[in-house]
Every structure is written in structure tokens, then in C-alpha cells.
Amino acid sequence: MEILFFYLVALVALASGFLVIRCQSPVNSALALVNTFFCLAVFYVMLNAPFMAAVQIMVYAGAIMVLILFVIMLLNLGIEARQRYMRGIVWSSLGSLLMFLVALFIIKRGRVTGATGDITEYTIQNFGHTELIGMTMFTEFLLPFEIAGILLLVAVVGALVLAKRDV
Amino acid sequence: MIGVYHYMTVAAILFAMGTYGVLTRRNAIVIFMCVELMLNSVNLTFISLSRHLQSMDGQIFVFFVMSVAAAEAAVGLALMITFFRNRETIDVDQINMLKL
């Protein structure tokens, strides 16, 4: 039952991922990308990471996609021109296929080691996923967390400076 | 039972799709969305391995990937708006002003 559900969600995710790269209009690509994000959020729930699923919906499907859609509508982009370079398409499909095959080879041949931590399903359900994330983030990963905050500040200032009309 | 390999295969397919999109599309915003797709497939790998190894570190990494993606979205879209003001297009074939 669970595996059937997994295959269904994976099919939807891959189909909408395909639509992202095939749709001619950027708005259709953006909507397909939102669909992919929702499918990944379902995967996160299946992996016992509900906090990550919520953040995925809020940050990706909420904030980032709204920003992208705003810019698409602001720039009033039309349909992408149909003129294509056959050589570029052949080489890039070969490149991405090669990349996929190497990744598949590593996945099939590599052996994932056994559990290294002690966060079991039982711990997550009893202690709460958000609490576990917060505890790890504010003890072990405090410095990277602060650096991420500074990065976001710099990004906001940079975006303002870049998009201002007269610099 | 769904193994970690299932999730990683889905993530690999999504990553390859994103690579193909980045290499073939010419609209800068669509290229940007394909980069987001690749980042998301990496996130899926991180979370599935983190659950498999029963450790929390991978999910913290996903958090940082998300914050970097948000920063990248803000700066990248601002760059596109600036470029559109100058050239009236965001076709990446037309972005060659730095070429001699």
C-alpha cells in the first residue's frame, strides 16, 4: 500500500518535473514546479520529517514561487522563441543522461552504512520533530545558523541595490 | 517497505531533469526554476539519507540549502529585473555584454 502511494507521488513529481523543462510558457513551468514541491513535501512527510514538509511548502511553494511568478508577470514575458540549436540539445541531453547514469551506478553499487545516530521513528513521534530540529540547530549548528542569517541580510541589501531604479 | 534507494533514484532523475533544463532552456527565469528543481532533488537525498542514518544533521543541511536558495532567488531575480531594464529581454543568448 505504502509503496503504491510512493510510486504514485513519484510519478506525479517526475511528470511535473518534466513539464517544468518542457512547457513553453514560463507561467506553466512555474505552476508545474509548485506541483513538484508539493510532491516533495509529501515525500518528507513519508520520511517522518513533518517540519521539513511544512518549511518546504512555506518557503518554496509560498515565498520563492510567489517571487518568481511576480517577476514573470512584471516582465510580461511571452512564449519562448521556438528557434533551437539541435547540437546544444543533443550534447546537453547526453550530458544529463551521463550524469543520471553515474548517479544510478553509485546508488546501485554503493552501500549505505547502518544507522549512526539515535533518532528513531519512536523518538520523533514522542519528542516531536520541530523540537529535535531546534535542539540540533541551536546547539551543534549555532555558528552556521548565524552565518545563514547574515547571508539573508546581505541578499536583501543586494537585491534592493540591484533592483533600485537609479543606483 | 520503501528503501532509501527508491528516494535516491527519484532524486537522481529529478536532478538529471534539472540539468537538462538548465542546459537547454534560454529563458533566464526558467533556467532559474530548473536550478531550484536541482536544489530540491538534493534536499530529498539529504532527508532520505538523514532518516536512513537516523541522524538529524542532514535535515539541518536542508535548512541551510533552503536559506541559500531564498537568498539566491532574491538576488537572481533582482539581476534579471536590472537586465530586463537595460536590454528588454532575459534571453540568455542576448546576455553577452561582457564579451569583447
Interface residues (C-beta under 8 A of the other chain):
Chain A: E2 I3 F6 A10 A13 L14 G17 F18 V20 I21 P26 S29 A30 L33 T36 F37 L40 F43 Y44 M46 L47 N48 A49 M52 V55 Q56 V59 Y60 A63 I64 L67 I68 V71 I72 L74 L75 L77 E80 A81 R84 G88 I89 W91 S92 S93 G95 S96 L97 M99 F100 A103 L104 I107 K108 V112 T113 G114 A115 T116 G117 D118 I119 T120 L132 I133 T136 M137 E140 F141 P144 A148 L151 L152 V154 A155 V156 G158 A159 L160 L162 A163 R165
Chain B: M1 I2 V4 Y5 H6 Y7 M8 T9 V10 A12 I13 L14 F15 A16 M17 G18 T19 Y20 G21 L23 T24 R25 R26 N27 I29 V30 F32 M33 C34 E36 L37 N40 N43 L44 I47 S48 L49 S50 R51 H52 L53 Q54 S55 M56 D57 Q59 I60 V62 F63 F64 M66 S67 V68 A69 A70 A71 E72 A73 A74 V75 L77 A78 L79 M80 I81 T82 F84 R85 I90 D91
